[in-house]
Amino acid sequence: MPVRATHLLLAVALLGLAAEAQARTFQLERGRLTGAVRVVEDRAAVGGRAVAVTGPGSVRRRFATGHGFSALVLRARALPCAGRRPRIALRVDGRRIGTQAVRSRGFAGLRFRVGGVSGPRTAELRLANPMRGRSCRRTAVVDSLRVVERRGPSSSPLGATGPGAGGVGAGVPAAAAP
């Protein structure tokens, strides 16, 4: 009996997993830069270049997904000023997603959980707390944006079909199904 229960729990867990399949990474220095934002050389950045966000301004990057997305992961590092860490504000298609403090002086991932539908999108990053002191300027150095895409209908776990599985007949009311 315990073995069957274990197998049942494993099957339920696999079927109930969040449908995250693949991630695509976009270099932010190829985005649209406005205001107090500039491309800098940084040996720790992928490709040796990153974007320094030091004041009012933004980095915009267009991307597209085939099946929507469940999260955006920003690779960034902090250059604090007056003991305060920079905070990054993220918007997607003009809608505010949230802000997060960049805590690490080395590049680290900041995960923004957000649901988005398929199609072309625009992500916009800003410094939420710009500050210029007498001897410093708060800066976030951003390298890349990783878009975590949802799985497509044909790649549901264990080939499951039925309500919520995304298989054949998903979204079709039972009365209308053949």
N, C-alpha and C positions, 0 to 999 in steps of 0.2 A: 504493500500500500504506500509506504513512504516514497518508493521509487516512482510510482505513477504520479503522485502528487508533485514531485520534483519536475517530472517531464511536463506536466500540465502547467506548472508555474513558468517554466522556461518558455513554452510555446506562447503563453499569454504575454510574457515580457517581450518576446521577439515581435509579436504582432502589434504590441502597443508602443514600440519604440518611436521616438520622434523621427519623422521622415527627412533626415538630413543626409544628402548623398555626397555632394561635391562642393568644393569651394574654388572660386576664381579670385586671383589676386591682381589688383590694379596698382601701378606705381602712381603716386600722387603728384610727382613732379611733372607728369604729362597732363595734368588737369589745368583748369583755368584758375589763375592766381590773380587776386585783386587786393589792393591796399597794402598793409604792412606784412606782406608775405613774399618770401623769396626762395629760390632754389639754392641750396648750399651743398658743398662737398662734405660727405660724411663717410668715413671708411667702414663704419658699422652698418650702414644702410645697404639694402640690396641694390646692386648696381653702382654703389659709391656716391649716390646723390639722394638728398631728401629735401623736404620743404620746412623752412623755419617760419612759424606763425608767431609774430611778436607784438601785434597790436590789432587795431581794427582792420579787418580784411577777411578774406575767405579763400578756401580752396574748394573748387567744384570739380567733380569727376562724374562723367556719365558712364553708366553700365547697363547691361540688359541681362535678363534671366529668362530661361525657357519655361521654368515651372515655379517661379516665385522664389522668395528667400526667407530665411528664418532668423538670420543674424548678420550683423556687419562687425568685423573685427579690425580695429585700427591699430597699426603698429606704430608706436610713438615713444618718445623719451622726453624728460623734463629738464629745463634749465630754470630752476626757481629764482625768484627775486624777493628779497626781504623776508625769507623764510616761508613764503607761500608758493605752493605748487600751481602750475597752470591747469586750467580746466578746459576741456574741449567740448563744444556744443555741436551736436550732429542734427542735421535736417535731411530728410529725404523728400524730394519733390515739394519743398517748402514747408512740410509738416515737421514740427519739432519732435525729435525722437528722445533726446535727453542730453545730459552733460555728465562727464566723468573726469575726475582728477587724474592727471598723469603723474604717477607717484615715483616712477623709476627714472634714474639718470641714464640707464641703459635701455635699449629698445625692448619694449614689452607690448603684449597685446591687450587692448581694451575692447571688451565684447559688449556690443549693444544688441540686445534681443529686440527684434522687430519683425513683424510679419509683413511681407510685401508680395504683391501679385506679379505675375510674369509681365515682361515687356521692358521698354526702356525706362530708366530711372536716372535721377540726378541726386548725388549725395553732396552735401555742403558742410564743410567743417569750419568752425570759427573758434577763436579764443574767447571763452566765456568770461574770463576775468583778467583782461589786459592790465598791465601796470608797468610804469616806468619809474624807477627810483633814481636817486642821485647818481648811483654807480652801477645800476643794473637795469635790465629789462626782462620781465617774465616772458619765457619763450617755450613753446611746444614744438618739437622737431618731429614731423610726421613722415613716415616712409611709404606705407602702403595701406590699402583698404582691401580686406578679404571679404568677399560676398559668399556666405554659406547658403547654397541653393537647396531647395527641397527636391526630393526624388520625384521623378516623373511617374505617371500612372503605370507604366509597364515594369517598374522595378520595385513593386511592393514586396515586403518580406514574405518569403515562402510561397510566392505566387498567390497570395490570398485575394479573394474577391468577396464582395459584400459591402454592407454599409461602412463607409469610412475607409475602406481599403484602397480605393482608387482604381479598382480593377474594372473589368467589363461589367456594365450595368450600374456603375457607381453614379449616384445622383439621379437615377431613374426611379420614380415611385413604383412600388410593387404592383399596383394595379395597371401601370402602363408597360411593364416589362413583358416580353413575349413568353 
